[in-house]
Amino acid sequence: MFSSPVRTVVVSELDPATPIPPGTTLLDVREQDEWDAGHAPGAWHIPLGELPRRVSELPVEGRILVVCRSGSRSARATAWLEQVGYDAANLDGGMVAWAGAGLPVV
């Protein structure tokens, strides 16, 4: 179901003022406890194991930028989303890189 390589976005490419680009959905595929510990404002949350069942919740227009803790699970999710027709990219380094760059976490 999942494969690689996938398109990636590095945190340094994001605008600190608006880190989620217009027309982009930030999808966090971490588990609930990881999400509860802190996530990017405005992110959607669908754990990786639920993604095939819940993919219809995602918008079909625009890019899906996928994030997890460090980039591994999100790379698998990105590959799968691309296979089923979404414009998806993986956030390299995940929430570790996001928080490390000083981007907001709630």
C-alpha positions in Angstrom: 0.0 0.0 0.0 2.8 2.5 0.8 6.0 3.1 -1.1 8.6 5.8 -1.7 10.3 8.1 -2.7 8.0 11.1 -2.4 8.1 14.8 -2.9 9.3 16.6 0.1 9.2 20.1 1.6 11.8 21.3 4.0 10.9 23.6 6.9 13.2 26.3 5.6 10.9 26.6 2.5 8.0 27.6 4.6 7.1 31.3 5.4 7.2 31.7 9.2 4.4 34.2 9.0 2.1 31.7 7.2 3.8 28.3 7.5 0.8 26.5 5.9 0.8 27.9 2.3 -2.6 29.1 0.9 -4.3 26.2 -0.9 -2.5 23.6 1.3 -3.9 21.3 3.9 -1.4 20.3 6.6 -2.2 16.7 7.5 -0.8 15.3 10.8 -0.7 11.5 10.7 0.7 10.9 14.2 -1.2 9.0 16.9 -3.6 10.8 19.2 -1.2 11.1 22.2 1.4 12.7 19.9 -1.2 15.1 18.5 -2.4 16.0 22.1 1.2 16.8 23.1 1.4 19.5 20.5 0.6 20.1 16.8 0.7 22.8 14.2 -2.2 25.3 14.4 -4.7 24.6 11.5 -3.5 21.0 10.9 -5.9 18.2 10.2 -5.5 15.1 12.3 -5.9 11.6 10.8 -3.6 8.9 12.3 -1.7 6.9 9.6 -3.6 3.7 10.4 -7.0 5.4 9.8 -6.0 7.2 6.6 -7.3 4.7 4.1 -10.7 4.6 5.8 -10.9 8.4 6.3 -9.2 9.7 3.1 -12.6 11.0 1.8 -12.5 13.6 4.6 -9.6 15.4 2.9 -10.1 18.1 0.3 -9.5 17.0 -3.3 -8.3 20.4 -4.4 -4.9 21.8 -3.4 -1.8 20.2 -2.0 -1.7 18.0 1.1 1.4 18.6 3.2 1.8 15.5 5.4 3.6 15.6 8.8 4.5 13.1 11.5 7.1 13.2 14.3 10.2 12.9 12.1 9.1 12.3 8.5 8.9 8.5 8.2 5.2 7.8 8.7 4.3 10.9 6.7 6.5 9.8 3.8 4.5 6.5 3.7 1.2 8.5 3.9 2.4 10.9 1.1 3.3 8.0 -1.2 -0.2 6.4 -0.7 -2.0 9.7 -1.1 -0.1 10.3 -4.4 -1.1 6.7 -5.5 -4.8 7.5 -5.0 -4.6 10.8 -6.8 -3.8 13.5 -4.3 -1.2 16.2 -4.8 0.8 15.4 -1.7 4.2 16.2 -0.2 6.1 15.1 2.9 7.3 17.6 5.5 11.0 16.6 5.8 11.9 16.2 9.5 8.3 16.3 10.7 7.2 18.1 13.8 10.7 17.9 15.2 11.9 20.1 12.4 8.7 22.3 12.6 9.2 23.0 16.3 13.0 23.3 15.9 12.4 26.1 13.3 10.3 28.0 15.9 7.1 27.5 14.0 3.9 27.6 16.2 2.8 24.5 18.1 -0.5 24.4 20.1 
